[in-house]
Amino acid sequence: MSVRCSHLLCKHTGSRNPISRRTSLQVTLSPDDALTEITQIHAYLLSHPSPPEFMSACAARSDCSSSSNGGDLGPFTRGQMQKPFEDASFALAVGEISKEIVSTDSGYHIIMRLA
């Protein structure tokens, strides 16, 4: 079984590769500051839970190279993503946004399952 998700990634200085793929700049946010920022974005997205709104936020803020595609990662199966991200993605219903911010070695994520 595969899922397709869009995600917004907020990297921080403790991320395994603290370079924003959207801006190509070194990330300067501390983990606490990154968590504060993504918490605010998460609250907004939970109150506006539409794929276009989510993808627009990803394009504007995500530090992942997928930001150029609205955060869309395309389809993936188990074993292809970091475990916390994978577990959260497969637990979502189609159209659902993660209720919690997901922390991985890459940073903090908000995930929306597209398919």
N, C-alpha and C positions, 0 to 999 in steps of 0.2 A: 504494500500500500504506500502511496505517496501523498504528500500534501503540498500545497502551494501557499506561500506566505509572503507578506510584505512586512518589513520591519524598519523601525527607526532605531539607529544605534547612536548612543552618546558615549564617545570614548572619553577617557580621562588619563591623567599622567601615569596611572598604574596599569593601563591597558597593555597587552602584550605587544602591540604595535601602535604607539600613540601618535599616528599621523592620520589626519582626516583625509579620507579618499575623495571627499567632496571638494575640499579646498586645497589639498596637497600641503597643508601647513601642520607644523608640530602642534599637538594638543596641549593646552596649558591649564585646563580645568582640573582641579583636584578631584579625587573620587567623591568627596562630600558635595562639592559644587556641581559636579555632573549629575549626581543623584537629585539634588534640588531642582536643577533645570529639567531633567527628564520627568520628574514627578509633576511639575507644572504642565508639561506637554501632555503627559498621560491623563491628567484630570480633564484637560480640554478635549482630548480625543475620546475619552469615555462618554463625554456629554455630547459629542458630535460623531457618532459611530458609523460613518459612511466610508466606503472604499475611496471615493474621490478626495474626501477631506483628509483621510489617513495618508494617502499617497502624496497629497500636496504638502503635508507636514514633513514627510520623509524627504521630499525633494528640497525643501527649504532648510532642513536641519540635520538630517542623518549624516554620520561620518563614514558610512559604508559606500563603496562604489555603486551599490544598487540605488543610491539616492537619485541618480540620473534616470532611473526607471521607476520612480515612485516607491522605492524600497522593495520592489518585487524581486524575489530570489528565484522565481521559477519553481518547478516541482522538485521535490527531494524526498528521499526515503530515509528510513532509520539508518544511523551509522554515518551520515554525511555531514552532520552539524555537531557542534559541541553539545554534550548531553543535556545541560539545563535548557538550552534553546530548543533542542529536539523534543524533549519531554513536554515543554510548554506548547510547542507548535502542534503536536499530535493530540494534545488534550483539548484543543479549541474546536468549537463547531465552526463551520463555514460562516464567514461574516463576523465572527466574534473577535474582540480585542482582548489580549491578555489582561486579566484582572490585576495581576501583580507585575511589577517591573522585573525583568529577568536579568540576572547578573551572570556574565561569563568572563573568560579571560580577555575577551575583546572589549568589554565595557558593559553598559546597561542597554537593554533592549525593550521596546514595546513591539508586540507582534500582533498582526491581524492575519487570520487565516482566510485565504482567498478561494481555495478549492481543496 
